Amino acid sequence: MGSGDQIVCVIDGQGGGIGSAIIKKLKERFGERIQVIALGTNAIATAQMLKAKANKGASGPNAIVQTVKKADFIIGPIGIIMPHAMMGELTPAMAEAISFARAKKILLPLTQENIELVGTGSLPLPQLIDELLDQYLFFL
């Protein structure tokens, strides 16, 4: 596998804090062996994820709908597959494109929506990201 063969899209909204934390850990662990694309539901989220050293970034519904088609992995909070999540920033078209993308979706059980996920622990974000990397991206 050559440099940057695997495309990992990290999707976040609002302030981009979750996506930034994910990207920092991805880059610490994998460096440039993967290409990380920051996809923000808004420009602020994208800017924060780019500061975390994503290779590329784009904002908004059309950017997300088009870019997830090329991804090998999609990572983000579970809200990225829920229409109108993230205080309405996640459009139905975005949720549908993410859900139908061929990429493996690795979702963190974090949500501001009126949803409880049964069978998931209440680990803090840094531990959830470590678990994500150890269990789902260990082979990269």
Beta strands, then each sheet from edge to edge (+ up, - down):
strand 1: 6-12
strand 2: 34-40
strand 3: 56-59
strand 4: 73-77
strand 5: 104-108
sheet 1: 3+ 2+ 1+ 4+ 5+
end
